[in-house]
Structure formats: structure tokens, C-alpha cells
Amino acid sequence: MAIKPTDYAQFETYKEILSQGQVWQTVLRELKQSASVEKILRIINQKSSRLFVGCGTSFYLAEAAATSWTLLTGEPAHAVPGSEILLYPALTRLVAADLSAIVISRSGRTSEAVRAAHVLCKEMQIPTIGITCAEKSELEAECDSTLVLKAADEKSMVMTRSFTSMLISLQWLAATRAGNAKFCNSLEAVAAQFAPRIPSLAEQMESFVDRHSFDDYVFLGQGPFHGLAREAALKVMEMSCSYSQSFHTLEFRHGPKAIVTSRAALTFFLSEAGQQAEVEVLEEMKELGGITIAVCNKAGEAIHKASDIVLELNVPGDELPRLAAHIVPSQLMGFFTGMRKGLNPDQPKNLTRVVVLD
């Protein structure tokens, strides 16, 4: 039986997507009061390079956090999945001398993340920080210090507000490391100003999904937006069991555009730094017959002309503090697409909330 729009509020996933602006405000307020932040910053200050580690959504978060860290601090940072630490530890040992690690896990129980933290901290003697939404977790026991974001935890299986809250927190740590108080203030402003925009974006996305059906979903982004593109593809895959992919925006020209048809939904995370080049790709894919979706802060005439739907954040300020907000339309796309297909986004097929291995 089809779910009526008024029934969406019964789903934890939907409530958690809509709660994000308010939760971000709580998380940022608690960061300023956290007793663990000072210790974490001391650990970070010991080394000049960062390794971000996660699994699944947390790995895509690690990618977005690593690019944000480098942009904010000028320090080298890269991301790897937890499994890479376990299967190819030699690759990490090569750069261990000047490295600190940040291991990300919503539950703090994901086996590969916990084991990776053990290898990094206990075996390689790399200063290691955990970030999670659960207290007294296995991850916390393996790290030198752990940042716990209780307000961002979720009941649903699919990560939404935990992803954005942990990303914002890592950006806040990077800005604090860099002595950039203006950036920290900007994060607070984004959280407050974006919260009332989410219901409007939900209405836009619900209407768009009701009018379209796709065989392929493609998500495109550059720089810090590439991690978001990968996470967006995963959200649609998890909640709607749809085929989805992600690419760097300009790389899509080099072969992948062969899949473009009117049955392909192409979502562009449009940056400000590279927008002119990205819009050229947007225009090209529209000419090839794809259905184009633009996610940006504010859209000019060229973006509107080349897009079937434009989802504007309309939040003043610089680009990087708004990064987390850009993923929200794709979370909504996954939710509404799953609902249209008769699926329950709170109980995704074949998934569990935590991947725990024997």
C-alpha cells in the first residue's frame, strides 16, 4: 500500500534528515564545551599529516573530511577504508613517522574500523583519534582519545545526520587547529540558517521524484564535493535499491557519459571554485538528453537553463562551511525514491545497522 505524504513522519530516516540543522547547532555548541577537544588537539599537534579512516558512509565522510582538512590547514591529509589498513598495512607504515589518524564510526562497533584503530594505535604507534556517536564503544577503547557526538546518533540504519554532524565536527577541529575562528562561526551560522530550508527542499525533491523514474543515478562533484558525490550514490542505493554511480565532474566526459539517456538522473554538486567548468559539463549532459539536477548555493541563468531541477541552499557565506548541507537533497532523493518503489527506508534490504564480523 502506498504511503501518504502525511505518513512520512512515522519513518525515523525522514525525521533524522529533517532534524539536521538543529542537530548541527547542538553538536557545535557541545564541541565548544567538550573536555576531550583539548586533548584531541594536543594529539593532532604532535604530527603534521592526517589519515582519515572509515568504512562505507564513514569512508566517504573521511574523503570529504580529508579534503576539508587540507583546504583549512594546508596540511597533507588523505582517506582510506578501514580494510586497507588491515590488508595492506605496509602502505601506512611508509608514512607513519609524521602521521596522526582519525578513525570514524557512527556506532564505534564496526569491526573493520575498530580493528584498523587497533593496528594504527597499538601496533604502529600512530596517534589515533576516534569519532563516533556512541559512548563507551569498542572504538573508544582502541584510540588515544575519542570525540563522541551523542546528539547526532540515529535510530535508523542509514546514516544521514551522523554523516553531516561528524563532517562538520571534523571541519571545526581543522579550523580550530588552524586558528580560524571565523570558519567556526560560519559553521554555526550555516546550521542556524539551513535548518528552516530543509522542509522546502523536501517538498521540491518529493515532487521531482513523483514525476520521474530512472534506470541510472549518477552523482558528480570535484574537490571536497567528490566525497559527497560518493555518499549520495550510496544513499540512493541503500534506501531505494537503485543502480547509482559517482565520478569527478569533469571525468564524466571521459567515457562514463556513454550511459547518458533520458532514463539517467545526473546530480551535479556545483562548487563555486570550479563552477564555470562544471556548468559546461552540466550543459553538455543536458544536450545529450540526460535529466540534470543541480545542487548549489545560488543558481544563475546558465544553471537554471541546463537543469531539470535546481536545489538551492540559499545560505550566505563561504563555500566550505556549507559543505555538509549539500548532501541533504540526495538523502531526500534516496528516501522518496525508496518510498515510491514501495520500500521501507528504515529497513533497507540486506543491511544491518552495524557491520560486525566474527
HELIX and SHEET records of a PDB file:
HELIX    1   1 PRO A    5  GLN A   10  5                                   6    
HELIX    2   2 GLU A   12  LEU A   18  1                                   7    
HELIX    3   3 GLN A   20  GLN A   33  1                                  14    
HELIX    4   4 SER A   36  ASN A   45  1                                  10    
HELIX    5   5 THR A   57  THR A   73  1                                  17    
HELIX    6   6 GLY A   82  LEU A   87  1                                   6    
HELIX    7   7 PRO A   89  ARG A   93  1                                   5    
HELIX    8   8 ALA A   96  ASP A   98  5                                   3    
HELIX    9   9 SER A  111  HIS A  118  1                                   8    
HELIX   10  10 VAL A  119  GLU A  123  3                                   5    
HELIX   11  11 GLU A  138  GLU A  142  1                                   5    
HELIX   12  12 LYS A  150  ALA A  152  5                                   3    
HELIX   13  13 ARG A  161  ARG A  177  1                                  17    
HELIX   14  14 ALA A  181  PHE A  194  1                                  14    
HELIX   15  15 ALA A  195  ARG A  197  5                                   3    
HELIX   16  16 ILE A  198  ARG A  211  1                                  14    
HELIX   17  17 PRO A  224  SER A  240  1                                  17    
HELIX   18  18 LEU A  250  ARG A  253  5                                   4    
HELIX   19  19 PRO A  256  ILE A  259  5                                   4    
HELIX   20  20 GLN A  275  GLU A  287  1                                  13    
HELIX   21  21 GLU A  301  LYS A  305  1                                   5    
HELIX   22  22 LEU A  320  ILE A  327  5                                   8    
HELIX   23  23 VAL A  328  ARG A  340  1                                  13    
SHEET    1   A 5 ALA A  77  PRO A  81  0                                        
SHEET    2   A 5 SER A  49  GLY A  54  1                                        
SHEET    3   A 5 LEU A  99  ILE A 104  1                                        
SHEET    4   A 5 THR A 128  THR A 132  1                                        
SHEET    5   A 5 SER A 145  VAL A 148  1                                        
SHEET    1   B 5 SER A 244  PHE A 247  0                                        
SHEET    2   B 5 ASP A 216  LEU A 220  1                                        
SHEET    3   B 5 ALA A 264  PHE A 269  1                                        
SHEET    4   B 5 ILE A 291  CYS A 296  1                                        
SHEET    5   B 5 ILE A 309  GLU A 312  1                                        
END                                                                             
